[in-house]
Amino acid sequence: MDMSGEYRIAAPIQTVWDAIQDPEILRGAIPGCEELEKTSDTEMSAKVSLKIGPVKAKFAGEVTLKDMDAPNSLKIEGEGKGGIAGFAKGGADVQLAEDGNETILTYQAEAQVGGKIAQLGSRLIQSTAAKLADKFFANLRDELEDS
């Protein structure tokens, strides 16, 4: 499943770059995130609760920041296991571009699921994954613009 989007954020590029690496800001941006703790400069552990169609699951997993080119681009990868519900993993290539005192964030994301949630049907999974990716970046923008 591939998704993409673009957001204009009313904050300087360095502020957006720093926010993408801040566990407090990411916790507020990740839909359903209950816990997010930094375990190294580029890794965090997470607990996320999601409802995908009729299946509600808690996922425990890891978030990793890779291919960092400050303050222009990075890759965010995540993987979580949800017990009998299955697993979810994916990543997003994030590009930041300065536009005056604002930042244009574009992303290309992909996701994979397995187990019980994968049996729900590809259309439901695709639309849910797209909504979650879009919600994450919208929440990130809102966190930065409200602060």
Phi, psi and chi 1 to 4 in degrees:
 res  aa     phi    psi   chi1   chi2   chi3   chi4
   1 MET       -  126.1  -70.7  176.7  -86.4      -
   2 ASP  -117.6  139.7  -65.2  -39.9      -      -
   3 MET  -138.1  156.7  -59.5  142.3  -71.3      -
   4 SER  -152.2  162.7   61.3      -      -      -
   5 GLY  -172.1  173.6      -      -      -      -
   6 GLU  -143.7  139.8  179.6  176.9  -61.8      -
   7 TYR  -133.7  140.3  -78.2   91.4      -      -
   8 ARG   -99.2  124.5  176.3  175.3  -70.5  -83.8
   9 ILE  -115.9  127.7  -58.3  172.3      -      -
  10 ALA   -81.0   64.7      -      -      -      -
  11 ALA  -156.5  150.5      -      -      -      -
  12 PRO   -63.6  154.2  -18.2   28.7      -      -
  13 ILE   -56.9  -39.0 -167.2  169.5      -      -
  14 GLN   -66.5  -36.3 -171.2   63.2   47.8      -
  15 THR   -64.3  -43.0  -58.5      -      -      -
  16 VAL   -65.1  -44.4  176.4      -      -      -
  17 TRP   -57.0  -48.2  175.7  -99.8      -      -
  18 ASP   -63.2  -38.9  -66.9  -17.9      -      -
  19 ALA   -63.9  -37.6      -      -      -      -
  20 ILE   -62.8  -21.8  -70.2  172.0      -      -
  21 GLN  -103.7    0.8  -61.0  170.9   69.7      -
  22 ASP   -93.3  114.6 -175.8  -31.4      -      -
  23 PRO   -58.5  -34.1  -12.3   17.6      -      -
  24 GLU   -64.5  -45.5  -70.2  -61.6  -45.7      -
  25 ILE   -69.2  -42.9  -68.5  174.2      -      -
  26 LEU   -62.8  -38.6  -70.8  178.1      -      -
  27 ARG   -57.4  -41.8 -177.1 -179.7  -58.4  118.6
  28 GLY   -73.1  -23.3      -      -      -      -
  29 ALA   -89.4  -31.9      -      -      -      -
  30 ILE   -75.0  119.0  -62.6  170.2      -      -
  31 PRO   -58.0  129.8  -23.6   33.6      -      -
  32 GLY    76.3    7.7      -      -      -      -
  33 CYS   -71.3  125.4 -173.1      -      -      -
  34 GLU  -101.8  -34.6  -63.7  174.0  -10.9      -
  35 GLU  -144.0  144.7  -68.3  178.5   29.9      -
  36 LEU  -152.8  115.8 -173.3   67.5      -      -
  37 GLU  -125.5  135.1  -66.1 -179.5   17.3      -
  38 LYS   -75.3  126.7 -161.2  166.3 -167.2  168.5
  39 THR  -108.3  -16.3   55.5      -      -      -
  40 SER  -160.4 -176.3   78.8      -      -      -
  41 ASP   -62.8  -25.4  -75.6  -13.9      -      -
  42 THR  -124.8    5.7   58.8      -      -      -
  43 GLU  -131.1  145.3  -63.1  175.4  -31.4      -
  44 MET  -140.1  148.2  -63.0  171.7 -138.6      -
  45 SER  -100.9  146.4   63.1      -      -      -
  46 ALA  -138.8  152.8      -      -      -      -
  47 LYS  -129.4  123.3  -71.3 -168.0  179.0  163.5
  48 VAL  -130.8  137.0  177.2      -      -      -
  49 SER  -113.1  123.3 -178.9      -      -      -
  50 LEU  -133.5  151.9  -68.5  174.3      -      -
  51 LYS  -116.2  119.8 -175.0  169.1  174.1   27.1
  52 ILE  -120.1  106.3  -58.6  171.9      -      -
  53 GLY    59.4 -129.3      -      -      -      -
  54 PRO   -84.4   -3.8   30.0  -34.4      -      -
  55 VAL   -98.4  122.2  177.1      -      -      -
  56 LYS  -108.7  130.3 -175.1  168.9 -178.0  171.5
  57 ALA  -143.0  151.9      -      -      -      -
  58 LYS  -106.3  128.2  -73.9 -172.8 -179.7 -113.9
  59 PHE  -110.6  135.8  -67.2   89.1      -      -
  60 ALA  -113.0  132.6      -      -      -      -
  61 GLY  -167.3 -162.8      -      -      -      -
  62 GLU  -127.6  146.1  -56.2  -65.6  -38.4      -
  63 VAL  -120.1  129.8  176.2      -      -      -
  64 THR  -125.9  135.9  -54.8      -      -      -
  65 LEU  -100.5  126.7  -53.3  176.3      -      -
  66 LYS  -132.8  170.6  -60.7  173.5  120.4 -179.5
  67 ASP    47.1   46.2  -57.1  -27.7      -      -
  68 MET   -78.2  124.6  -63.4  168.7   70.7      -
  69 ASP  -127.0   82.4  175.7   20.5      -      -
  70 ALA   -63.9  139.9      -      -      -      -
  71 PRO   -98.5   37.9   37.7  -33.7      -      -
  72 ASN  -100.0  -38.2  -54.9  -55.6      -      -
  73 SER  -161.3  158.2   64.2      -      -      -
  74 LEU  -165.2  168.9   77.5  156.1      -      -
  75 LYS  -116.7  131.4 -177.4  170.2 -178.9   79.3
  76 ILE  -107.6  122.4  -57.8  170.7      -      -
  77 GLU  -119.4  142.4  -70.2 -175.2  -14.1      -
  78 GLY  -142.0  150.0      -      -      -      -
  79 GLU  -147.1  134.0 -177.2  170.1   -5.8      -
  80 GLY  -139.9  148.4      -      -      -      -
  81 LYS  -112.6  134.3  -66.9 -178.0  174.3   48.9
  82 GLY  -118.8   35.3      -      -      -      -
  83 GLY    61.7 -133.6      -      -      -      -
  84 ILE   -66.9  -19.4   61.3  167.2      -      -
  85 ALA   -66.2  -27.9      -      -      -      -
  86 GLY   118.2 -148.9      -      -      -      -
  87 PHE  -137.5  160.3   72.0   88.4      -      -
  88 ALA  -138.3  139.2      -      -      -      -
  89 LYS  -148.8  154.4   66.5  179.6  177.7  177.5
  90 GLY  -178.6 -176.4      -      -      -      -
  91 GLY  -159.0  164.9      -      -      -      -
  92 ALA  -139.5  129.3      -      -      -      -
  93 ASP   -88.7  119.4  -71.6  -47.7      -      -
  94 VAL  -111.9  129.7  179.6      -      -      -
  95 GLN  -117.5  134.5  -55.6  -74.3  -34.8      -
  96 LEU  -116.5  135.0  -57.7  176.5      -      -
  97 ALA  -131.9  131.9      -      -      -      -
  98 GLU   -76.2  134.1 -162.4  166.3   26.3      -
  99 ASP  -137.5   88.9 -172.7   15.2      -      -
 100 GLY    66.5 -124.4      -      -      -      -
 101 ASN   -98.4   14.3 -151.3   21.7      -      -
 102 GLU  -119.0  171.0  -63.7 -175.3  -27.2      -
 103 THR  -128.4  136.2  -56.8      -      -      -
 104 ILE  -102.7  117.8  -62.2  171.8      -      -
 105 LEU  -104.7  125.1  179.7  152.3      -      -
 106 THR  -120.3  148.9   55.3      -      -      -
 107 TYR  -141.6  149.7   71.2   89.1      -      -
 108 GLN  -124.0  118.3  -64.8  -78.3  -30.6      -
 109 ALA  -124.3  154.7      -      -      -      -
 110 GLU  -140.2  152.3   33.1   80.3   27.6      -
 111 ALA  -142.9  151.9      -      -      -      -
 112 GLN  -136.1  143.0  -61.8  172.1  -18.0      -
 113 VAL  -132.5  156.3  -64.9      -      -      -
 114 GLY  -147.1  166.2      -      -      -      -
 115 GLY    86.0 -154.1      -      -      -      -
 116 LYS   -56.7  -40.6 -170.5  174.6 -177.5 -179.3
 117 ILE   -66.2  -26.6   54.4  175.3      -      -
 118 ALA   -70.8  -18.9      -      -      -      -
 119 GLN   -81.7   -3.7  -61.6  168.7    1.9      -
 120 LEU   -74.8  -15.8  -66.0  173.4      -      -
 121 GLY   111.3  138.0      -      -      -      -
 122 SER   -65.4  -33.3   62.0      -      -      -
 123 ARG   -66.8  -43.2  -99.5 -169.1  -82.3 -164.2
 124 LEU   -64.5  -43.8  175.0   62.1      -      -
 125 ILE   -63.9  -45.8  -63.0  -64.5      -      -
 126 GLN   -60.5  -47.1  177.1   72.0   31.2      -
 127 SER   -68.6  -36.9   68.9      -      -      -
 128 THR   -66.5  -44.2  -58.9      -      -      -
 129 ALA   -62.0  -42.7      -      -      -      -
 130 ALA   -63.5  -42.1      -      -      -      -
 131 LYS   -64.5  -41.0  -75.6  178.0 -168.6  167.6
 132 LEU   -66.0  -42.7  -70.6  171.3      -      -
 133 ALA   -62.7  -47.4      -      -      -      -
 134 ASP   -63.2  -40.7 -167.8   53.6      -      -
 135 LYS   -63.8  -40.5 -176.5   76.6  174.2  146.1
 136 PHE   -57.6  -50.6  168.4   76.5      -      -
 137 PHE   -71.4  -32.7  -70.7  105.3      -      -
 138 ALA   -65.6  -43.0      -      -      -      -
 139 ASN   -62.9  -41.0  -71.6  -12.8      -      -
 140 LEU   -60.3  -47.1  179.6   66.6      -      -
 141 ARG   -58.9  -46.9  176.7 -160.8   59.3 -149.0
 142 ASP   -63.4  -39.5  -65.6  -14.0      -      -
 143 GLU   -60.0  -42.0  -71.0  -98.3  -22.1      -
 144 LEU   -74.3  -37.2  -74.5  165.0      -      -
 145 GLU   -79.4  -22.3  -68.0 -177.3   -8.1      -
 146 ASP   -84.5  -16.3  -69.7  -15.2      -      -
 147 SER   -87.0      -   57.3      -      -      -
